Amino acid sequence: MKKNKSETRQPSIKAKVEKPAVKYLKWYLLACVFLLTLIVYYPSLKNEWTNWDDRGYVLDNELTKNLSATTFTQFFTTTQVMGNYHPLPMLSLAVDWKLYGEDAKGYHRTALFFHLLNTALVFFFIFLFMQSAWMATIVAALFAIHPAHTESVAWISERKDLMYLCFYMMSLIAYLFYSKSKSAVSYSLCLLAFILSLLSKGQAVTLPVVLLGIDFLQKRKWNWKMLIEKIPFFVLSIAFGLLAVKAQSLSKSIADIPYYTFPEKMLFAAYSLFSYFYKAIYASPLSAFYPYPLKGAGYDWLIWCSPILLLIIAAITVFYFRKNRTILFGLGFFLVNVALILQVLPVGAAIMADRYTYLAYLGLFFLMAYFVDWILKNKSIKIIYKQLVSVFMIAIIAVQCSQAMDRIAVWKNTESLWLDTIEKYSYVPTAHNNLGSFYQKNNRLDEALVQFNEAIRLQKNYPEALINRSDIFRVQGKIREAIDDCSNAIKFNPEYPGAFMNRGIAYSIGGKYDSAFHDFKMVLKTEPNNANAYGNLGNLLDMKGKIDSAIRAYSKAIEINPAYFDCYGNRARSYLKLNKYNEALADANSAIQYSPTAGNLYALRADVYFNLNQFENALNDALKAQQLGFNVNEQYIDMLKQKIGR
């Protein structure tokens, strides 16, 4: 008897009676994917911090470092952090700070946990959706080990990618159950998971369209009821989409790229889209930063050909696969999730980014798994071709494993990250500046200066590089050059507090106290809670002999940042000048509590103890300071020994 076409198997989550031999197959396959993922990502557990947003998100972020019952709501009311509204990832990083502090390994363990969880969710979504353990395995494996995804996992700052996809997949799985059962519980869980995904990253706004895609593939009847149930999802998408745009605007991340015409920008969007396509199979080259092509240098052939290649892909889809709902779903999933990040509305200075594929590539992996599954199950295809397809799929996974491990090594630390970027795109000023900052922090000043000079050569109006170079000039005693760099930075960005801060310090060293005072005030005008500005203002007032005013400035700095140990030490010195020895002792104790290995602080407390006639304590601190490498006058130590009769 001939079967009706309507009886053709469709994606379903309806339970099937499984044979004992295959009952646990999906668990074995998922375990194999987990093992492969752990092998690939194990080296990431030894990776360090980078200076690519990690300081802004964690190391220098007072919100992240001060999680408590009273600050909990601030994670949700803070409009933007680093240009994004993502309270849940910030909370997650704050919990990690409580557990691990500055130990990067703990953060990488959390990231790997989320990636494994996401891999499991991807597996079960495909398994429930397509009723194929092998399709689920292929998609989950490609998702888990794709080299482009290493950026989302090995980069501490990308916790938002891991978390938004986690809740996104939970929402999709809940919707699969709802689409069959119409359960209010499943619908509520779907909506709740969607909200949590939006609170993790604004990119989750695409979910309502994907839900419609699931309806399309399941041949669900389109009616008003089906559309009405999507209204809450679309309302949330619009609201959080506007919130994401506002956050980007507040951080000035959204900005026009003035060097290119509109047709050029559309050309670059086509190039980005095609690059995402081909890198799904062969992910090379990958970079932490993909710059726009140099204006006037002549564009690469692939940039010019990308629109044509995309039209060919579109034509093949329309002529050969327009009636295949599975292919249209996979392609649509990819396009919907990649459309928002094609830089039609430029965000930042990069033309594309690996992290943007963390969700979008599921659509292309779905297509790859579907084709492999179709070929292997098609009885009309010769066995040799099936074997070739299997070998090709295994080869792709093997190559991507190798590429992923190489990328994880690139994310090892700041130096390896930016050296890799410069090797591929030597004309990226950000890469040179960030590499120079790494060298500067590690006291490799000559190497740092080379990188800052190159960054400024590539982009003369680069305030951050000018400020960083001014730091080196100041250390080298080139005060005039340091001031000039800061003044140029202010010319390019008149509201840049870092430029005023650095110039104020340089003016102070150069004895131009009035100019320094003006610059520190300018910092506080822009950032009224800048503890460093109050600390520097206190130093300046102390040098001018205004001790009481200096103490007030130090106190304000400590009020803003209770862990500002330099201010405790400086306020202690000011109290010493006023003969307020008990207050000086309290501050010296606090400074040492926050920085127990600073020899200069023990020397300071020794002076306080001396003025309090506590000579034994003074001697102990003087010897401790000497032990920690601080230069203590031997005559001072001998005098203290005489005082206590040694």
C-alpha positions, 0 to 999 in steps of 0.5 A: 500500500502506498504511503501518503506524503503527509506521513513522511517522517518529520522532526519530532520529540515523540518517544520511540521504542529503542532496541537494547543494543542502541538504547544507550548509544546516544550516551556513548556518543556524547561521552566520546564528544566530551572526551574529545572536547576535554583533550582539545581544551585541557591546555586552556586551563593553564592559560593566563589573563590577557589585556584584551578586555580582561582588566575592564571586565574583572581585574579593574572592575570594582563591580565584579570585585565587590559582590555582596547582598547590597551590591547584587542589584547593581549588576542589573541596574548598571547600564553598560560594562565595556559597551554591553548590558550583560548582568548575568555573566558579570555576576558569574565573573564576580562569583569566580572572583570570590572563589579564585581572585586573580588566579586565571585558572579558576575562570578557565575551569568555569569556561570549560564547564559551560562549554561542555554544558553547551555541547550537551545541550546542543547534542540533545536539541539536535537529537530531540529535533531530528531523532538522530543520534548521529546527527546530534553527534556530528553537530555537537562535535563540530560545535565543541571543537571548532577553532573559531569557538576557542575565542569564546571559551579561552578568552575570560572576557567572553563569558557572555557567549558561553552563558547566552548560548546555554540559556538559548539552547535551554529555551529551544529545547523547552520549545520542542516539548511545548510544540508537542505538548502545548504545556504551560510549564514548557512554554514558561520555561522557554520564556524564562530561559529566553529572558536569562539568555537576553540578560547574558548577551543582547545577541539572543534577540534572534530566538523568536525568529528561530522558533518560527523556523522550528515551526516551519520545519515541523510543518506546524500549521500557521494560525493566529494562536501560533503567532500570538504565543510568539508576541512576548518573545518579540516584545522582549527582543525589541526591548533588549535590542534597544537596550543593547544599542543604548549600551553600545552608544553610551560606550561610543562603540557604535560609530561610523567608519568615515574612510569608506563609502556605503558601497564599500561597507556593503562589499565588506559585509558580503566579504564577512558573510562569505568568510563565515561560510568557508571558515565553518569548514576550514577555519584559517586564518583566525585572528583575535582582530580582523581589521578593515582593509587598508583604504587605497591599498587595493582590496584582496580578490576575495573581497571583490568576489564575495558578492558573486560567490554569495549569489551563487550559493543563493542561486543553488539554494533557490533552484535545488533546495527551495522545497527542502525545509531542513536545508532552509532551516539550517541556512536560515538559522545561520543567516539570522544569527549572523545578520546582526554582526555583519557590521552594517551598523559598525560596532568597534573597528573590526570587520568580523570576529570569531566569537560571533560564530558561537551560536550562528555556526550551529546552522551550518553544522546542522546542514553538514550533519544532515547531508552526511546523514542523508548520504549514509542512509541513502541506499542508492548511493554506493558504499565507497562514496559513503566511506569517502564521506565518512572519512572526509567528515573525520578528516574535517574534525581532526583538522579542526581539533589541531587548529583549535589547539593551536588557537588555544595556545595563541590565547595563552597570554597577552604576548602570544595573542598580539604577536599572532595578530601582528603576524597576520595583520601588521597594520593593526594599531590596537595590536601594537598598542596592547603588545606594548602595554604588556611589555610596559607592565613587565618592565620591557620598556625598550620593546614597549616603546617600539610598539607604541611608536608603531601604533602611533605611526599607523594611527596618529590620533590614537590617544591610548598609545600616546598616553602609554608612550607618555608613561615611558617618557616620564619614567625616562625623565623626558617630561617635555615629551610626556606632556606633549604626548598627553596634550596631543591625546587631549586634542584628539579626545578632549574628554579623555580622563587618562590623558589629563591624569598622565599630564597632571602627573608629568606637570607635578614632576616638572614642578608646574603645580597649578597646571597639574591641579587643573588637570586632576580637576578635569579628571574628576569633572569627567569621573567624579569617583576616580580614586586615583585622581583624588590620590594624585591631588592629595600628593600635589597638595601635600607637596604644596604644603597644604597638609589638611587639604591633602588629607581630605583628598586622600580620605576621599580616595580611600572612601571610593576605594578602601583597598587603595594602599598607596593612599593609606601610606601617603595619608600616614606621611601627611599625619606624620607632618602634623604630629598625629602619630596614632592616626599615622600608625593606623594608616600605616597598618592598613597600608601594610595589610593591603600590601604586605610585601612593600618594603617602603611601607614598613620603613614608613611605619618604623618612622611612626613607631620611632615618633611614638618612642616604640623603638623595638617595633621601629627596629623590627620594621626597619629590618623587615623593610631592609629584608624586602629590598628597601634601602634603609640607612644603617646608621638609622638601624644602629641608632635604634639598637642603641635606643633599646640597649642592644 
